[in-house]
Amino acid sequence: MRVSPLHWWRRQKRLRVMLIVAVAVALLQQQLLWHRPPRLLELRQASASSGPAALSLRFSRPMRAPSVATSSQLQPPLPFSIQGEGNPLLLLPAVGTRIEEPLQLRLEGRDQRGLSLPPQRWFWDPRPDLLAVVPVPGGEQVRLRTAGGAWRPLTPVWPSIPQTVALGDGSGLGVVSRDLQGGHRVWKLELKRRHLAPRSSELAPAQVGALEAFSSESFVFANLSSNASGDLLVQAAAQAQGPEPPQEEVVLWERNGSRRRLELDPRGPIALVPQGGALVVPEADGLALRTLPPRPERRQLLPGSRDLSSFCPVAGRALLSRHWPDFRRSLELVEPAQAPRTLWLGPEALLASACSRGGERVWALLLDGIERPELTILALRRGGGERRQRLEGWELEPGTGLSYDPTTDRLLLALRPLQSSKPAPGTSRAEPQAALIDATSLELTLLKGPVRQVSWLSPG
């Protein structure tokens, strides 16, 4: 059928009109979007390696960082900086700032077009929760210390809890329980905490979620480690059948629930590197830093008689305990592309350590003496300077360590009253207590109630 010229002309006209309308709508949408003010899309706790805490700010439009810094406020008033270019940005309270209570953030600023962000008000509590393994009737239980000083239960009661590890992203807790027959089981406890909220009443400490078993079988022993991604490394050995020794296995239980078996032959406890992607493995000829799949396999060896003591917040920094032939000990700082640097050398036993940032400040627990042992907290600064404080009348609870919280500038540990002789018949040894040490003044504060272990649970 032949189309008439008039009909063809009308159809072309309709097509041109439709095209013009579509272009006009697109231009109108573009203008509306161009003049729409920026929006805050995401506000979340970030890893803080250079200060007490950090917030990641993601917007719908690239922002002017100086404008956000000058227009925004923290209450109580605290100095802070805004780092980054455009989007996202990072809010960092100044180094050395102590955060003693929840903060109110008033967020304002202009984007790179000059349009203002509608004022935002958020409440932020970057302080970690304090967790402890507490003796209770029937065994032991993991509990959380509330703001009022009470201990709130998080787990069931088990006969014994040899180890707990807070997941590095704050999403939960790895737990090793032991039954009356000596069998060990591994668990992952989900914890949910509101440390960011539009109203102060909505801030809340960790709440209990699902409890998941790693395996239905029990182990002869189990050791756990975690990183900032929330992965949990399980190093365990099942009871062997027959005369053969227990066969050890190493499994990476990832944050998403998947599991990856690692072919390793460790000579001691393995530790995940906090920033992820690698682990530290004690081997026969030293400490090895190994990459994790799917990264290409790589192994770096630090020879010598050394143990990993603790990690620093800045990537690639760690503290090592070195054993010398004359029975002395030294504390070494390891940094990328540099030889280990000795921070302390002495005859005392080095029990535990902690550090801030990239090792600018370091703390160590030293033990001297046999009949009447003396416990000392040693504080060191990168630029020089040393301070000691004797913890007279106390000893470190065996199997526990030293943890530093940069938000409040405090050290956490478990201390047991020192007893010169065995307890009298019919009496028991004094129970250990959770203790906080001011990281600057080294003043000791004891918390009420007996504990077996203590640890921080970071917001994420």
C-alpha positions in Angstrom: 0.0 0.0 0.0 1.4 3.3 -1.0 1.8 6.0 1.7 0.5 9.5 0.7 2.9 12.5 1.0 0.5 14.1 3.5 0.5 11.1 5.7 4.3 10.8 5.6 4.7 14.5 6.4 2.4 14.2 9.4 4.3 11.2 10.8 7.6 13.0 10.5 6.2 16.0 12.2 5.0 13.8 15.1 8.4 12.2 15.4 10.1 15.6 15.5 7.7 16.8 18.2 8.3 13.7 20.3 12.1 14.1 19.9 11.9 17.8 20.9 9.8 16.9 23.9 12.2 14.2 25.0 15.2 16.6 24.7 13.3 19.2 26.6 12.5 16.8 29.4 16.1 15.6 29.6 17.3 19.2 29.8 14.7 20.0 32.5 15.8 16.9 34.5 19.4 17.9 34.1 18.7 21.4 35.3 16.7 20.1 38.3 19.5 17.7 39.2 22.1 20.5 38.8 20.2 22.7 41.2 19.4 20.0 43.7 21.3 20.5 46.9 23.8 17.8 47.9 22.7 14.9 50.1 24.4 12.8 52.7 24.2 9.2 51.4 26.3 7.3 54.0 27.8 8.0 57.4 29.8 5.2 59.0 32.6 4.5 61.4 35.9 4.1 59.7 39.3 2.7 60.7 41.3 5.3 62.5 45.1 4.8 62.2 46.1 8.4 62.8 43.7 9.6 65.6 41.2 8.5 68.2 38.3 7.8 65.8 37.1 8.4 62.2 33.9 8.9 60.3 33.5 8.2 56.6 31.1 10.7 54.9 29.7 9.9 51.4 27.6 12.5 49.6 25.5 12.6 46.4 27.9 15.3 45.0 31.6 16.0 45.5 32.0 18.4 48.4 34.4 21.2 49.2 36.4 19.8 52.1 37.4 23.2 53.6 33.7 24.3 53.6 32.6 21.1 55.4 35.5 21.6 58.0 34.6 25.2 58.8 30.8 24.8 58.8 30.5 21.6 60.8 30.8 21.2 64.6 31.3 18.6 67.2 29.7 18.9 70.7 31.3 18.8 73.2 33.7 21.0 71.2 36.6 19.0 69.9 39.2 19.9 67.3 38.9 17.9 64.1 39.9 17.9 60.4 38.2 16.9 57.2 40.4 14.9 54.9 39.8 13.8 51.3 39.0 15.4 48.0 35.4 15.7 47.0 33.7 12.4 47.8 34.0 10.6 50.2 35.5 12.6 53.0 36.9 11.5 56.3 36.2 13.3 59.6 39.1 12.9 62.1 39.2 14.2 65.7 42.6 15.6 66.4 45.4 13.3 67.6 45.5 13.3 71.4 41.8 14.2 71.8 40.1 12.2 74.5 36.4 11.3 73.9 34.7 10.8 77.3 31.1 10.8 76.1 28.9 10.5 73.0 29.4 13.3 70.5 26.9 15.4 68.7 27.8 16.1 65.0 26.3 19.1 63.2 27.3 18.5 59.5 27.1 21.4 57.0 29.1 22.6 54.0 29.0 23.4 50.3 29.5 21.2 47.3 31.8 22.0 44.4 28.9 23.9 42.7 28.5 26.1 45.7 25.2 24.6 46.8 24.7 24.0 50.6 24.1 20.7 52.2 20.9 20.7 54.3 22.1 20.7 58.0 22.5 17.2 59.4 22.5 16.3 63.1 23.9 13.0 64.3 24.9 11.4 67.6 28.1 9.4 67.5 29.7 7.2 70.2 33.1 6.0 68.9 34.1 4.4 72.2 34.5 0.6 72.3 32.4 -1.7 74.5 34.3 -3.5 77.3 33.8 -7.2 77.2 34.9 -9.8 79.8 34.8 -13.5 80.6 33.2 -13.6 84.0 33.0 -16.5 86.5 29.4 -17.5 87.2 27.6 -20.4 88.8 28.1 -23.4 86.5 31.2 -22.0 84.7 32.1 -18.9 82.8 30.2 -16.4 80.6 31.1 -13.5 78.2 29.5 -10.3 79.5 29.4 -6.7 78.5 30.0 -3.9 81.0 27.2 -1.3 80.8 27.6 2.5 81.4 26.3 1.9 85.0 29.0 -0.6 85.8 26.9 -3.8 85.6 27.8 -6.8 83.6 25.2 -7.9 81.0 25.4 -11.5 79.7 26.1 -12.1 76.0 26.7 -15.9 75.8 25.4 -19.1 77.3 27.3 -20.4 80.4 30.0 -22.9 79.5 32.3 -24.8 81.9 35.3 -22.8 80.7 36.0 -20.1 78.0 39.7 -20.2 77.2 39.6 -17.5 74.5 37.5 -14.7 73.1 38.4 -12.6 70.1 36.4 -9.5 69.1 35.9 -9.4 65.3 37.8 -6.4 63.9 34.8 -4.8 62.3 32.8 -4.9 65.5 30.2 -7.2 64.1 30.7 -10.0 66.7 32.8 -12.2 68.8 34.8 -15.4 68.3 34.6 -17.7 71.3 36.4 -20.9 72.3 34.5 -22.9 74.9 35.8 -26.0 76.8 33.6 -28.8 78.3 34.3 -30.8 81.4 36.1 -33.5 79.3 38.5 -31.0 77.9 37.0 -30.8 74.5 37.0 -27.4 72.7 34.4 -25.9 70.5 34.5 -22.7 68.4 31.6 -20.3 68.1 30.8 -17.0 66.3 28.5 -14.6 68.1 26.8 -11.9 66.1 26.6 -8.5 67.9 24.7 -5.4 66.8 25.5 -2.0 68.1 24.1 1.4 67.3 27.0 3.9 67.6 25.5 6.3 65.0 22.0 7.6 65.3 19.9 10.8 64.6 18.8 10.9 68.2 20.9 10.3 71.3 18.3 8.0 72.8 18.9 5.6 69.9 22.5 5.0 70.7 22.9 1.5 72.2 25.7 -0.9 73.3 26.1 -4.3 71.6 23.0 -6.4 71.4 23.1 -10.2 71.0 22.4 -11.8 67.7 22.8 -15.3 66.3 25.3 -17.8 67.8 26.8 -20.0 65.2 29.0 -23.1 65.8 32.1 -23.6 63.6 31.7 -27.4 63.8 29.7 -30.0 65.5 32.8 -31.8 66.6 35.2 -30.8 69.5 38.9 -30.1 69.3 41.9 -30.8 71.4 42.8 -27.2 71.2 41.7 -24.1 69.2 43.1 -20.6 68.6 41.4 -17.6 67.0 42.4 -14.4 65.3 40.5 -11.7 63.5 41.0 -8.7 61.2 39.3 -5.4 60.3 37.2 -7.1 57.7 35.5 -9.3 60.3 37.1 -12.5 59.2 37.9 -15.1 61.8 40.9 -17.4 61.5 40.3 -20.8 63.3 43.4 -22.8 64.1 42.4 -26.1 65.7 43.2 -29.8 66.0 40.6 -32.6 66.2 41.1 -35.6 68.4 43.1 -38.2 66.4 41.9 -41.8 66.0 44.6 -44.2 67.2 48.2 -43.4 68.1 48.7 -40.7 65.5 49.0 -37.1 66.9 46.1 -34.7 66.4 46.0 -33.2 62.9 45.9 -29.4 62.9 43.8 -27.5 60.5 43.7 -23.8 59.6 40.5 -22.3 58.3 39.6 -18.7 57.3 36.0 -18.2 58.3 35.2 -15.1 56.3 32.8 -12.3 57.2 30.3 -13.5 54.5 30.1 -17.0 56.0 32.3 -18.8 53.4 35.3 -20.9 54.6 38.7 -21.3 53.1 41.1 -24.0 54.2 44.8 -22.8 54.3 47.7 -25.2 53.8 50.1 -24.1 56.5 52.5 -25.8 58.9 52.7 -23.3 61.8 54.9 -23.7 64.9 52.7 -21.6 67.1 49.6 -19.3 67.1 48.8 -17.7 63.7 47.6 -14.0 63.7 45.7 -12.3 60.9 47.1 -8.9 59.9 44.4 -6.3 61.1 44.2 -4.5 57.7 43.5 -7.8 55.9 45.1 -9.8 53.1 47.9 -11.4 55.1 48.8 -13.4 58.2 51.8 -13.8 60.5 52.9 -17.5 60.8 55.5 -18.7 63.3 57.8 -21.1 61.4 60.9 -23.1 62.3 63.3 -20.4 61.1 61.4 -17.3 62.1 58.3 -15.3 61.6 56.7 -15.4 58.2 54.4 -12.8 56.6 52.2 -14.7 54.1 49.5 -13.3 51.8 46.0 -14.7 51.8 44.1 -15.9 48.7 43.0 -14.6 46.2 46.2 -12.5 46.3 49.3 -14.0 44.7 51.2 -16.2 47.1 54.1 -14.4 48.7 56.2 -15.1 51.8 58.5 -12.7 53.7 60.6 -14.2 56.5 62.1 -12.4 59.5 64.6 -14.8 60.9 65.5 -15.1 64.6 63.9 -16.1 67.9 61.0 -13.7 67.8 57.3 -13.7 68.8 54.6 -11.4 67.6 53.6 -9.2 70.6 51.0 -6.8 69.1 49.9 -4.9 66.0 49.9 -1.1 65.6 46.9 0.7 64.0 48.9 1.9 61.0 49.3 -0.8 58.3 52.6 -2.7 58.3 53.6 -1.8 61.9 53.9 -4.4 64.7 55.7 -5.0 67.9 57.9 -8.1 68.3 59.4 -9.8 71.4 62.9 -11.0 70.7 64.7 -13.7 72.8 68.5 -13.3 73.2 71.0 -16.1 74.1 71.8 -14.5 77.4 68.1 -14.7 78.4 67.5 -11.0 77.9 64.4 -9.8 76.1 63.9 -6.9 73.7 60.8 -5.1 72.2 61.2 -4.3 68.5 59.1 -2.1 66.2 58.7 -3.5 62.7 58.0 -1.1 59.8 57.8 -1.6 56.0 61.1 -1.8 54.2 63.1 -1.2 57.4 65.1 -3.4 59.8 63.4 -4.0 63.2 64.2 -1.2 65.6 64.9 -2.0 69.2 62.7 0.1 71.6 63.7 -1.7 74.8 66.2 -4.3 76.0 66.5 -5.7 79.4 66.5 -8.8 81.8 62.8 -8.5 82.7 60.2 -10.8 81.2 58.1 -9.0 78.5 54.5 -10.1 79.1 52.5 -7.9 76.7 52.6 -4.7 74.7 50.4 -2.2 72.9 51.0 0.8 70.6 49.3 3.9 69.1 49.2 4.9 65.5 52.5 3.8 63.8 54.3 3.2 67.1 54.5 6.9 68.2 53.6 5.7 71.7 54.3 2.2 73.0 53.4 0.5 76.3 54.9 -2.8 77.7 54.2 -4.9 80.8 57.4 -6.1 82.4 57.9 -8.7 85.1 61.0 -8.9 87.3 61.9 -11.2 90.2 61.0 -14.7 91.1 60.2 -15.0 94.9 58.5 -11.5 94.9 57.8 -10.6 91.3 57.3 -7.0 90.4 55.0 -5.9 87.6 55.8 -2.7 85.8 54.1 -0.7 83.0 56.6 0.9 80.7 55.7 3.8 78.4 57.9 4.8 75.5 57.7 7.5 72.9 59.2 7.4 69.4 61.0 10.6 69.8 62.6 9.5 73.0 61.5 9.4 76.6 60.7 6.6 79.0 58.3 6.4 81.9 57.8 3.5 84.4 55.1 2.8 86.9 55.2 -0.2 89.3 51.9 -2.0 89.7 52.7 -3.0 93.2 50.7 -5.8 94.7 49.4 -7.0 91.3 50.2 -9.6 88.7 48.9 -10.1 85.2 46.3 -12.8 84.8 48.0 -15.6 82.8 47.0 -15.8 79.2 45.8 -12.3 79.0 47.3 -9.2 77.3 47.3 -5.4 77.1 44.8 -3.5 74.9 44.9 0.3 74.0 41.8 2.4 73.3 42.7 5.6 71.5 39.3 7.2 72.0 39.7 7.4 75.8 43.5 7.0 75.9 43.3 4.1 78.2 44.9 0.6 78.5 42.8 -2.4 79.5 44.2 -5.5 81.3 43.2 -8.2 83.8 45.1 -8.0 87.1 45.2 -10.5 90.0 46.2 -9.6 93.6 49.7 -10.8 94.2 49.9 -13.4 97.0 53.2 -14.3 98.6 52.2 -17.8 99.6 49.6 -20.5 98.8 46.1 -19.7 100.1 45.2 -21.3 103.5 43.2 -24.6 103.4 39.6 -24.0 102.7 40.2 -20.7 101.0 40.7 -19.8 97.3 43.0 -17.4 95.5 41.9 -13.9 95.0 40.1 -13.4 91.7 41.5 -11.2 88.9 39.8 -7.9 88.2 39.5 -5.7 85.1 41.8 -2.7 85.3 42.2 0.5 83.3 45.4 2.4 83.1 45.6 6.1 82.0 48.0 5.8 79.0 49.5 9.2 79.8 49.7 9.4 83.6 49.8 5.6 84.1 47.3 5.9 86.9 45.5 2.6 87.7 41.7 2.2 88.1 40.2 -1.1 89.1 36.7 -2.2 88.0 34.5 -4.1 90.4 33.8 -7.7 89.9 35.9 -10.8 89.1 36.9 -11.5 85.5 39.0 -14.1 83.6 39.7 -12.1 80.4 39.0 -8.6 79.2 38.9 -7.0 75.7 37.6 -4.1 73.8 34.9 -4.4 71.1 35.3 -1.6 68.6 32.3 0.0 66.9 33.7 -1.0 63.5 
